[in-house]
């Protein structure tokens, strides 16, 4: 069994479609490639991991983006 998703796919799909329509108002886009959503999930996980590797290990609270 794979890892649990950390990004809600319905919200991610809606955000991608909204951003695409904002960037290209005349584009009648209605679908999102599932591989693109997987890539965004992966990139988000890696952003968090990288930030935590660079985070100073002090206190009990994770703060900021490093």
Gaussian input, Z-matrix of N, CA and C with variables (Angstrom, degrees):
# hf/3-21g

backbone

0 1
 N
 C     1     B1
 C     2     B2     1     A1
 N     3     B3     2     A2     1     D1
 C     4     B4     3     A3     2     D2
 C     5     B5     4     A4     3     D3
 N     6     B6     5     A5     4     D4
 C     7     B7     6     A6     5     D5
 C     8     B8     7     A7     6     D6
 N     9     B9     8     A8     7     D7
 C    10    B10     9     A9     8     D8
 C    11    B11    10    A10     9     D9
 N    12    B12    11    A11    10    D10
 C    13    B13    12    A12    11    D11
 C    14    B14    13    A13    12    D12
 N    15    B15    14    A14    13    D13
 C    16    B16    15    A15    14    D14
 C    17    B17    16    A16    15    D15
 N    18    B18    17    A17    16    D16
 C    19    B19    18    A18    17    D17
 C    20    B20    19    A19    18    D18
 N    21    B21    20    A20    19    D19
 C    22    B22    21    A21    20    D20
 C    23    B23    22    A22    21    D21
 N    24    B24    23    A23    22    D22
 C    25    B25    24    A24    23    D23
 C    26    B26    25    A25    24    D24
 N    27    B27    26    A26    25    D25
 C    28    B28    27    A27    26    D26
 C    29    B29    28    A28    27    D27
 N    30    B30    29    A29    28    D28
 C    31    B31    30    A30    29    D29
 C    32    B32    31    A31    30    D30
 N    33    B33    32    A32    31    D31
 C    34    B34    33    A33    32    D32
 C    35    B35    34    A34    33    D33
 N    36    B36    35    A35    34    D34
 C    37    B37    36    A36    35    D35
 C    38    B38    37    A37    36    D36
 N    39    B39    38    A38    37    D37
 C    40    B40    39    A39    38    D38
 C    41    B41    40    A40    39    D39
 N    42    B42    41    A41    40    D40
 C    43    B43    42    A42    41    D41
 C    44    B44    43    A43    42    D42
 N    45    B45    44    A44    43    D43
 C    46    B46    45    A45    44    D44
 C    47    B47    46    A46    45    D45
 N    48    B48    47    A47    46    D46
 C    49    B49    48    A48    47    D47
 C    50    B50    49    A49    48    D48
 N    51    B51    50    A50    49    D49
 C    52    B52    51    A51    50    D50
 C    53    B53    52    A52    51    D51
 N    54    B54    53    A53    52    D52
 C    55    B55    54    A54    53    D53
 C    56    B56    55    A55    54    D54
 N    57    B57    56    A56    55    D55
 C    58    B58    57    A57    56    D56
 C    59    B59    58    A58    57    D57
 N    60    B60    59    A59    58    D58
 C    61    B61    60    A60    59    D59
 C    62    B62    61    A61    60    D60
 N    63    B63    62    A62    61    D61
 C    64    B64    63    A63    62    D62
 C    65    B65    64    A64    63    D63
 N    66    B66    65    A65    64    D64
 C    67    B67    66    A66    65    D65
 C    68    B68    67    A67    66    D66
 N    69    B69    68    A68    67    D67
 C    70    B70    69    A69    68    D68
 C    71    B71    70    A70    69    D69
 N    72    B72    71    A71    70    D70
 C    73    B73    72    A72    71    D71
 C    74    B74    73    A73    72    D72
 N    75    B75    74    A74    73    D73
 C    76    B76    75    A75    74    D74
 C    77    B77    76    A76    75    D75
 N    78    B78    77    A77    76    D76
 C    79    B79    78    A78    77    D77
 C    80    B80    79    A79    78    D78
 N    81    B81    80    A80    79    D79
 C    82    B82    81    A81    80    D80
 C    83    B83    82    A82    81    D81
 N    84    B84    83    A83    82    D82
 C    85    B85    84    A84    83    D83
 C    86    B86    85    A85    84    D84
 N    87    B87    86    A86    85    D85
 C    88    B88    87    A87    86    D86
 C    89    B89    88    A88    87    D87
 N    90    B90    89    A89    88    D88
 C    91    B91    90    A90    89    D89
 C    92    B92    91    A91    90    D90
 N    93    B93    92    A92    91    D91
 C    94    B94    93    A93    92    D92
 C    95    B95    94    A94    93    D93
 N    96    B96    95    A95    94    D94
 C    97    B97    96    A96    95    D95
 C    98    B98    97    A97    96    D96
 N    99    B99    98    A98    97    D97
 C   100   B100    99    A99    98    D98
 C   101   B101   100   A100    99    D99
 N   102   B102   101   A101   100   D100
 C   103   B103   102   A102   101   D101
 C   104   B104   103   A103   102   D102
 N   105   B105   104   A104   103   D103
 C   106   B106   105   A105   104   D104
 C   107   B107   106   A106   105   D105
 N   108   B108   107   A107   106   D106
 C   109   B109   108   A108   107   D107
 C   110   B110   109   A109   108   D108
 N   111   B111   110   A110   109   D109
 C   112   B112   111   A111   110   D110
 C   113   B113   112   A112   111   D111
 N   114   B114   113   A113   112   D112
 C   115   B115   114   A114   113   D113
 C   116   B116   115   A115   114   D114
 N   117   B117   116   A116   115   D115
 C   118   B118   117   A117   116   D116
 C   119   B119   118   A118   117   D117
 N   120   B120   119   A119   118   D118
 C   121   B121   120   A120   119   D119
 C   122   B122   121   A121   120   D120
 N   123   B123   122   A122   121   D121
 C   124   B124   123   A123   122   D122
 C   125   B125   124   A124   123   D123
 N   126   B126   125   A125   124   D124
 C   127   B127   126   A126   125   D125
 C   128   B128   127   A127   126   D126
 N   129   B129   128   A128   127   D127
 C   130   B130   129   A129   128   D128
 C   131   B131   130   A130   129   D129
 N   132   B132   131   A131   130   D130
 C   133   B133   132   A132   131   D131
 C   134   B134   133   A133   132   D132
 N   135   B135   134   A134   133   D133
 C   136   B136   135   A135   134   D134
 C   137   B137   136   A136   135   D135
 N   138   B138   137   A137   136   D136
 C   139   B139   138   A138   137   D137
 C   140   B140   139   A139   138   D138
 N   141   B141   140   A140   139   D139
 C   142   B142   141   A141   140   D140
 C   143   B143   142   A142   141   D141
 N   144   B144   143   A143   142   D142
 C   145   B145   144   A144   143   D143
 C   146   B146   145   A145   144   D144
 N   147   B147   146   A146   145   D145
 C   148   B148   147   A147   146   D146
 C   149   B149   148   A148   147   D147
 N   150   B150   149   A149   148   D148
 C   151   B151   150   A150   149   D149
 C   152   B152   151   A151   150   D150
 N   153   B153   152   A152   151   D151
 C   154   B154   153   A153   152   D152
 C   155   B155   154   A154   153   D153
 N   156   B156   155   A155   154   D154
 C   157   B157   156   A156   155   D155
 C   158   B158   157   A157   156   D156
 N   159   B159   158   A158   157   D157
 C   160   B160   159   A159   158   D158
 C   161   B161   160   A160   159   D159
 N   162   B162   161   A161   160   D160
 C   163   B163   162   A162   161   D161
 C   164   B164   163   A163   162   D162
 N   165   B165   164   A164   163   D163
 C   166   B166   165   A165   164   D164
 C   167   B167   166   A166   165   D165
 N   168   B168   167   A167   166   D166
 C   169   B169   168   A168   167   D167
 C   170   B170   169   A169   168   D168
 N   171   B171   170   A170   169   D169
 C   172   B172   171   A171   170   D170
 C   173   B173   172   A172   171   D171
 N   174   B174   173   A173   172   D172
 C   175   B175   174   A174   173   D173
 C   176   B176   175   A175   174   D174
 N   177   B177   176   A176   175   D175
 C   178   B178   177   A177   176   D176
 C   179   B179   178   A178   177   D177
 N   180   B180   179   A179   178   D178
 C   181   B181   180   A180   179   D179
 C   182   B182   181   A181   180   D180
 N   183   B183   182   A182   181   D181
 C   184   B184   183   A183   182   D182
 C   185   B185   184   A184   183   D183
 N   186   B186   185   A185   184   D184
 C   187   B187   186   A186   185   D185
 C   188   B188   187   A187   186   D186
 N   189   B189   188   A188   187   D187
 C   190   B190   189   A189   188   D188
 C   191   B191   190   A190   189   D189
 N   192   B192   191   A191   190   D190
 C   193   B193   192   A192   191   D191
 C   194   B194   193   A193   192   D192
 N   195   B195   194   A194   193   D193
 C   196   B196   195   A195   194   D194
 C   197   B197   196   A196   195   D195

   B1=1.4474
   B2=1.5307
   B3=1.3348
   B4=1.4568
   B5=1.5184
   B6=1.3063
   B7=1.4601
   B8=1.5277
   B9=1.3328
   B10=1.4592
   B11=1.5223
   B12=1.2915
   B13=1.4684
   B14=1.5206
   B15=1.3356
   B16=1.4585
   B17=1.5217
   B18=1.3288
   B19=1.4597
   B20=1.5254
   B21=1.3175
   B22=1.4650
   B23=1.5261
   B24=1.3190
   B25=1.4697
   B26=1.5338
   B27=1.3186
   B28=1.4640
   B29=1.5286
   B30=1.3302
   B31=1.4650
   B32=1.5231
   B33=1.3326
   B34=1.4642
   B35=1.5230
   B36=1.3253
   B37=1.4686
   B38=1.5309
   B39=1.3259
   B40=1.4674
   B41=1.5244
   B42=1.3348
   B43=1.4633
   B44=1.5239
   B45=1.3359
   B46=1.4724
   B47=1.5193
   B48=1.3292
   B49=1.4674
   B50=1.5248
   B51=1.3321
   B52=1.4692
   B53=1.5114
   B54=1.3295
   B55=1.4653
   B56=1.5301
   B57=1.3289
   B58=1.4676
   B59=1.5242
   B60=1.3195
   B61=1.4683
   B62=1.5267
   B63=1.3355
   B64=1.4659
   B65=1.5254
   B66=1.3339
   B67=1.4631
   B68=1.5284
   B69=1.3304
   B70=1.4695
   B71=1.5233
   B72=1.3509
   B73=1.4720
   B74=1.5342
   B75=1.3221
   B76=1.4673
   B77=1.5282
   B78=1.3177
   B79=1.4592
   B80=1.5198
   B81=1.3076
   B82=1.4610
   B83=1.5331
   B84=1.3246
   B85=1.4652
   B86=1.5264
   B87=1.3497
   B88=1.4655
   B89=1.5322
   B90=1.3333
   B91=1.4653
   B92=1.5253
   B93=1.3435
   B94=1.4669
   B95=1.5208
   B96=1.3175
   B97=1.4558
   B98=1.5390
   B99=1.3230
   B100=1.4741
   B101=1.5330
   B102=1.3358
   B103=1.4615
   B104=1.5253
   B105=1.3347
   B106=1.4625
   B107=1.5211
   B108=1.3278
   B109=1.4629
   B110=1.5232
   B111=1.3267
   B112=1.4664
   B113=1.5318
   B114=1.3459
   B115=1.4578
   B116=1.5300
   B117=1.3317
   B118=1.4622
   B119=1.5253
   B120=1.3233
   B121=1.4676
   B122=1.5324
   B123=1.3357
   B124=1.4597
   B125=1.5362
   B126=1.3381
   B127=1.4719
   B128=1.5240
   B129=1.3246
   B130=1.4650
   B131=1.5252
   B132=1.3469
   B133=1.4647
   B134=1.5344
   B135=1.3323
   B136=1.4595
   B137=1.5333
   B138=1.3327
   B139=1.4667
   B140=1.5288
   B141=1.3265
   B142=1.4594
   B143=1.5247
   B144=1.3343
   B145=1.4712
   B146=1.5268
   B147=1.3257
   B148=1.4720
   B149=1.5250
   B150=1.3089
   B151=1.4535
   B152=1.5234
   B153=1.3314
   B154=1.4649
   B155=1.5261
   B156=1.3301
   B157=1.4660
   B158=1.5211
   B159=1.3387
   B160=1.4648
   B161=1.5246
   B162=1.3123
   B163=1.4551
   B164=1.5271
   B165=1.3413
   B166=1.4605
   B167=1.5331
   B168=1.3373
   B169=1.4729
   B170=1.5268
   B171=1.3013
   B172=1.4582
   B173=1.5222
   B174=1.3068
   B175=1.4595
   B176=1.5188
   B177=1.3298
   B178=1.4664
   B179=1.5205
   B180=1.3454
   B181=1.4548
   B182=1.5189
   B183=1.3121
   B184=1.4584
   B185=1.5238
   B186=1.3265
   B187=1.4739
   B188=1.5166
   B189=1.3097
   B190=1.4556
   B191=1.5086
   B192=1.3031
   B193=1.4576
   B194=1.5109
   B195=1.3159
   B196=1.4709
   B197=1.4951
   A1=108.48
   A2=117.65
   A3=123.24
   A4=112.85
   A5=114.44
   A6=120.35
   A7=110.21
   A8=115.11
   A9=120.12
   A10=108.92
   A11=116.33
   A12=120.67
   A13=109.14
   A14=115.66
   A15=119.91
   A16=111.27
   A17=115.97
   A18=121.12
   A19=107.30
   A20=117.21
   A21=121.57
   A22=108.21
   A23=116.36
   A24=121.00
   A25=113.00
   A26=118.05
   A27=120.36
   A28=110.31
   A29=116.09
   A30=119.96
   A31=111.24
   A32=117.13
   A33=120.62
   A34=110.23
   A35=117.09
   A36=121.09
   A37=110.96
   A38=116.82
   A39=120.67
   A40=110.62
   A41=117.03
   A42=119.97
   A43=111.03
   A44=117.32
   A45=121.23
   A46=110.40
   A47=117.35
   A48=119.96
   A49=111.32
   A50=117.03
   A51=120.26
   A52=112.05
   A53=117.10
   A54=120.93
   A55=110.79
   A56=116.82
   A57=120.44
   A58=110.68
   A59=116.39
   A60=120.20
   A61=111.13
   A62=117.62
   A63=120.85
   A64=110.63
   A65=116.59
   A66=120.88
   A67=111.70
   A68=116.38
   A69=121.98
   A70=108.49
   A71=118.33
   A72=122.18
   A73=115.47
   A74=118.02
   A75=119.87
   A76=112.42
   A77=117.62
   A78=122.26
   A79=109.12
   A80=117.47
   A81=122.30
   A82=109.62
   A83=115.54
   A84=121.62
   A85=109.64
   A86=116.03
   A87=119.92
   A88=112.88
   A89=116.85
   A90=119.44
   A91=110.51
   A92=114.82
   A93=121.82
   A94=107.34
   A95=116.08
   A96=122.18
   A97=109.58
   A98=119.00
   A99=120.66
   A100=112.87
   A101=117.30
   A102=120.18
   A103=111.31
   A104=117.70
   A105=121.20
   A106=109.72
   A107=117.23
   A108=120.00
   A109=110.65
   A110=117.93
   A111=121.24
   A112=110.52
   A113=116.14
   A114=120.15
   A115=110.63
   A116=117.99
   A117=120.75
   A118=111.12
   A119=117.49
   A120=121.40
   A121=109.66
   A122=115.98
   A123=121.25
   A124=111.05
   A125=116.30
   A126=120.60
   A127=111.33
   A128=117.62
   A129=121.00
   A130=110.47
   A131=116.94
   A132=120.58
   A133=110.77
   A134=116.37
   A135=120.07
   A136=111.78
   A137=117.91
   A138=121.69
   A139=110.32
   A140=116.43
   A141=120.82
   A142=110.47
   A143=117.07
   A144=120.57
   A145=111.44
   A146=116.58
   A147=120.68
   A148=110.24
   A149=117.15
   A150=121.20
   A151=110.71
   A152=117.25
   A153=120.74
   A154=111.76
   A155=117.79
   A156=119.98
   A157=110.96
   A158=117.02
   A159=122.25
   A160=113.06
   A161=117.56
   A162=122.35
   A163=110.28
   A164=118.29
   A165=119.29
   A166=110.28
   A167=117.28
   A168=119.91
   A169=112.03
   A170=115.97
   A171=119.77
   A172=109.78
   A173=115.22
   A174=120.44
   A175=111.59
   A176=115.98
   A177=121.18
   A178=112.15
   A179=116.27
   A180=120.25
   A181=110.83
   A182=116.64
   A183=121.43
   A184=105.77
   A185=116.68
   A186=121.12
   A187=109.44
   A188=115.11
   A189=120.97
   A190=114.44
   A191=114.16
   A192=123.69
   A193=106.89
   A194=117.89
   A195=122.11
   A196=111.90
   D1=138.45
   D2=-178.92
   D3=-78.95
   D4=178.96
   D5=178.81
   D6=-69.64
   D7=152.64
   D8=174.61
   D9=-69.08
   D10=144.73
   D11=179.04
   D12=-72.42
   D13=143.20
   D14=176.50
   D15=-107.41
   D16=-11.69
   D17=177.14
   D18=-114.13
   D19=127.94
   D20=178.86
   D21=-70.22
   D22=119.66
   D23=-172.44
   D24=-62.67
   D25=-36.48
   D26=179.22
   D27=-63.81
   D28=-43.89
   D29=179.07
   D30=-67.44
   D31=-40.08
   D32=178.75
   D33=-63.16
   D34=-45.37
   D35=179.06
   D36=-59.95
   D37=-45.36
   D38=179.80
   D39=-63.25
   D40=-40.22
   D41=179.52
   D42=-65.08
   D43=-44.46
   D44=179.84
   D45=-61.21
   D46=-45.98
   D47=-179.89
   D48=-64.19
   D49=-41.49
   D50=178.11
   D51=-64.66
   D52=-41.62
   D53=179.24
   D54=-66.87
   D55=-38.02
   D56=178.28
   D57=-64.70
   D58=-42.26
   D59=-179.95
   D60=-69.38
   D61=-33.57
   D62=177.50
   D63=-69.19
   D64=-38.34
   D65=-179.41
   D66=-73.88
   D67=-33.67
   D68=-177.41
   D69=-136.56
   D70=82.13
   D71=-173.07
   D72=-56.38
   D73=-27.43
   D74=-176.66
   D75=-92.10
   D76=0.91
   D77=179.53
   D78=-84.37
   D79=119.58
   D80=-178.82
   D81=-90.27
   D82=65.37
   D83=-177.63
   D84=-84.68
   D85=134.32
   D86=-178.05
   D87=-132.48
   D88=-9.54
   D89=-176.54
   D90=-128.19
   D91=154.79
   D92=177.17
   D93=-126.99
   D94=130.75
   D95=178.55
   D96=-64.10
   D97=127.28
   D98=179.15
   D99=-57.97
   D100=-31.91
   D101=178.05
   D102=-65.02
   D103=-34.08
   D104=177.04
   D105=-64.93
   D106=-41.73
   D107=179.54
   D108=-67.14
   D109=-36.69
   D110=175.52
   D111=-63.17
   D112=-41.10
   D113=179.52
   D114=-63.28
   D115=-41.97
   D116=178.76
   D117=-65.18
   D118=-38.59
   D119=176.39
   D120=-60.71
   D121=-46.50
   D122=179.23
   D123=-61.54
   D124=-47.81
   D125=-178.98
   D126=-61.71
   D127=-39.13
   D128=179.35
   D129=-65.04
   D130=-43.50
   D131=176.95
   D132=-60.31
   D133=-43.09
   D134=-179.72
   D135=-66.77
   D136=-37.24
   D137=176.20
   D138=-59.63
   D139=-43.54
   D140=179.08
   D141=-65.92
   D142=-47.06
   D143=-179.72
   D144=-59.74
   D145=-45.08
   D146=-179.50
   D147=-63.15
   D148=-43.57
   D149=179.63
   D150=-61.75
   D151=-41.61
   D152=-179.11
   D153=-70.48
   D154=-33.45
   D155=175.96
   D156=-63.50
   D157=-34.66
   D158=-178.67
   D159=-89.21
   D160=-7.18
   D161=-176.47
   D162=-73.25
   D163=134.26
   D164=177.12
   D165=-68.12
   D166=130.69
   D167=-176.99
   D168=-81.57
   D169=76.23
   D170=178.68
   D171=-137.63
   D172=147.66
   D173=-179.27
   D174=72.29
   D175=-166.67
   D176=-177.62
   D177=-119.49
   D178=8.46
   D179=-177.07
   D180=-121.16
   D181=132.96
   D182=173.82
   D183=-81.93
   D184=121.25
   D185=-177.54
   D186=-127.46
   D187=145.25
   D188=170.54
   D189=69.19
   D190=174.43
   D191=178.06
   D192=-114.88
   D193=116.44
   D194=-176.62
   D195=-108.43

